[in-house]
Amino acid sequence: MPVLNIKKVGVVGAGTMGQGIAISCALAGYSVLLYDIDSDYCNTALQLIQKTFNKSVEKGKLTQTLSDETIKRIKKVNQLSELTVDLVIEAVVENLKIKRSLFTELEQINSRKAILATNTSSISISEIASALTDPSRCVGLHFFNPAHIMKLVEIISGSATSKEIVSVMKEFSKTIGKNAVEVKDSPGFIVNRVARHFYVESLKVLEDEVASHDIIDRLMKSSGFKMGPFELMDLIGIDVNYAVTKSVYEGFEKASKFRPSEIQFQKIREGHLGRKSGKGFYEYSKS
């Protein structure tokens, strides 16, 4: 399928990542269908997307006309069966069983030419695709948070992924203003494999009471990082960050250097997930 044949993009998952992906695609002129298993959550996502555009207009990054045109390209669908598109980008929870089930349904709903892309941060593309009748249609298309701002995209081939589809995803990434890097199917791929230690070691320093989380953040920012590890975990979602660490840990046969932190797990139990819950390592205004 030439990239010119991609007209309609489906985004599954209306969380922070799904919103950013929808914005990126809509800004590039694609029609976007946004679906979430929680219909109310999808409504909230559309409101947040509108706020993002409003802020861009206020800052002079978008004209009001372009903002209005772009938001009209993003439509909510209430049923997964309505998601008949040329390209699906899945951005749901990091759970292999859920992703396999979702892609099995999407394969049945869509034509044999539709591309099934997963935004997984760490799960094997081959394992996700193994449930499909035609696993050659499945590819990794890993965005980074916030997806409408960050330029990097990792394109990951599973053992059966079509080379043609990888080429199309490279071209598609260019059309939405991203720099695509082709990556082998390995736990954590490149960025999340390397970045684990930014989080895991910071959590270990906190656990050992060497320094508080805010001091660690301040020191890392003074060293040149735009955000400290705890600020970044709050932005990503502590539950999401923990799930990626756990996936990489298990993918590397529980190598101790990737062991998830009990501190993160405790915060998840308490519902302190970061910005999206109003509290994580820091507290946030609900406005």
N, C-alpha and C positions, 0 to 999 in steps of 0.2 A: 504493500500500500504506500503510494507516494504521500509525503506529508501534506500535499495540496488536497488530498482526499479527506483529511481530518477537518471537519467543520464543527462537529458537536462533541464536547468533552463532558463526561460524567465524573463528578467528584463524590466519592462515598466517604462520609465522615465529615461532620460540620464543626469539628473542633478547631483549635487555633491553626493547625497545619492545613486542614481542609479549606478553611477560609482563605488562607494565604495562597493556596494553589488555585482556588477559584478566582481570586483577584488577578493573579498572574495571567491566567488563561483569558479572562474576560478583557483585560487591558490590551491583550494581543489581538483581539477581535473574534475570539472563539465564542460560540454559544455554549453556556455552561449549565448543566443540570446538577443541582446540589441535593444530595439525599443523606438523611441520617435516620437511624432506626427510631430515634426520639424526635417526633415531628416538632415539638415545642423547642427543642434544642436547635433545630434547623431555623425556626423563626428568629430565635435569638442571634444565630449566626448572621442572618441577613441584616439584622439591625446593627450588629458590630461591623459588618462589612461597609454598611452605609456610613457609620461613624468614621471608619478609616478613610473613606473617600472624602468626607467632609473636612477632616483634618488636612488631607493633601491639598484640597482647594484653598483652605485657610493659609497654608504655608506657601502657596503659589506653585506647588508641584504638579497640579492638575487644574485645567480650566473647569468651570462649572458645567460647560457643555459636554466635555469629555467624560466627566464624572457621571452625569446623567445618562449618557449613552452607554457607558460601561456597566453601570448597575442594572440596566435593563437586560443585559445579556445573561445575567445570573438568575435562573429560575429554580424554585424549590419543587421537588417532586415528592409525593407522599408515599408512593409504593416503589419498591425496588424494581418491580416489573415495568415501570415507566422509564427506566433508565436504558433506553435504546440509543446508543451513541456510537461514535467512531473510535473513541478512546476512553477507557475508564481508568481513573486514577484513584486507587483505594488508599484511604488515610484513616484507618480504624485502629483499634487497640492492638498492641503487639502480642498477638496470640495466634499461634499457628493454626489451631483448630478452627477459630473464627474466620481467619483469612481464607483457608481452604474451602470452607462451606460457602463463604461469600462469592468466591471466584467460580465455584461450581454453578451457582445460581446465575451469575452474570454471563457465563459462557452459554447457558441455555437461552437466556433472554436476548442476547445479541447475535449479530450475523457472524459468520466464520471469518470475516475480514477484520472484525473489531479487535483492537489491541487491549490487553488486560494488564495494566501496570500497577505495581504495588509500591507504596511509599515506605515500606518497611525499613526500619533503621538497622536491623541486625539479623532477621530471620532468613534462612536459606531460600533463595528464589526457586531452586529445584524442588525443595520440599513443599512449598506453596503450590507450585505448578503440577505436582505429582497427582493431584486429584482430578486434573482436567482431562478431557477427552483429547484435546490438542494442546499439550503443554508448550508448543512452539510459540503460542500467542502471548505467553506470560513473560513479563520483563520487570526488572526493578527500576523504578524512577524515584530516586531518593532526594527529596528537597530538604532544605535546612531552615530552621525557624529564625525569624519570620520569613515564610516562603516567598512572599511578594517583594521582599527586599534583598535577601541573600541570593547571590548570583550562582553559586555552585549547585550542580545537580550530579549525583552519581547514577550512572546507567549500569545496571548489573544484569548479566546474562546467566540464566540457569543452564543446566546441562543440555536442555532441549530448545532453548530460546533461538528463534530464527535470527540469522544475521541481518536479514532484511529489516526486521522489526527494530533491531538495535540501531541500524542506520537511520530509520525513520524517527526514532526517539532522539537521536542526535540533532537531526534537522528541526524537529519539533521544539526541542530545548532552545535552539537558537531563535526561533520565532517568538518565544516568550521571554527573550532577553537573558537566558541562562548560559553559563559556561559548563558544558557537559564533559565529564570524565568517565571513561569506560573502566569498569572495575570487575575483578573476578568475584565469583560467588564464594564469599568467605565470611565467617562470623564478624559482624560489625563493619564489614567492607573496609574502607580506608579511614574515613574521618572518625566514625564512632569507635573503631578499634583503638586508634591513637588517643582519642579524647577521653577514653575511660579513665585514664590515670589523672587527668585534670580534675575529675570528680572523685574517684576512689581515693587518691592520696590526700585530697583536701578533707574528705570525710574522716580519713584515718587520723589526720592531724587534729581535727576537732574531737574525735573520739578519745585520743590520747591526752586531751586537754592542754595541748601545746599552745593553742591560741583560740579565740572565739571566732565564729563564722564571719562576723563583720570585719574583724582585723585581717583575717585571711583574704577576704575580698579586697580590702583596701590595699594590701600589699601586692596582690596580683595585678590590680589596676595601675598601681604606681610602677609596676614592672613593664607596662605596655599593653596589657589586656584591656579590651573595651569594657568587659564585665568580669566580675569575680565569679568563681565556680558556684557559690551559693545563690547569687543573684540569677545566674544563668539557669540553675536547676529550678528555681522558682518560676522563671519565664517559660521554660520548656514544660514544666509540670513534674513534680517530684515523682509521681507515679509512673509517668512515661520514662523518665530518666532511669528509674529503678528497673523497669521492665527491660530496657535496652541492656543495662549492666547484667541483669540476670541471664538474658539471652546469650550475650557474649561469654559470660562465665560458663554456661552449660555447653556452648558451642566449642569452647576450648577445654572440654572435659574437666571443668571445675578447677582450672588453674588459679592458685591463690591470689595472684596479682589482679584478678578480675572479680574477686569475691564481693558481692553486694554488701552494703552497709546496713547494720541494724538501726542506725539513726534514721535513715531514709524509710525503712520499713515501719518504724514506730510512727513517723509523721503520716504515713499513708493510713495506718490504723486509726489515727486521730482525725483523719480527714483534712489535714493541713497539706494541701497539694501545691501550694504556691499562689501565683497571681490569680488563677482561675477560681480558687476557693476563698480568696481574701486573706489567706495566711499560709506561710510556708516557713522558711527561715526568717522571713520578714513579714510584717503586716501591711496590708494594702487597703486603700480606700475603695469602697464599693461603687463610688460615683464614676 
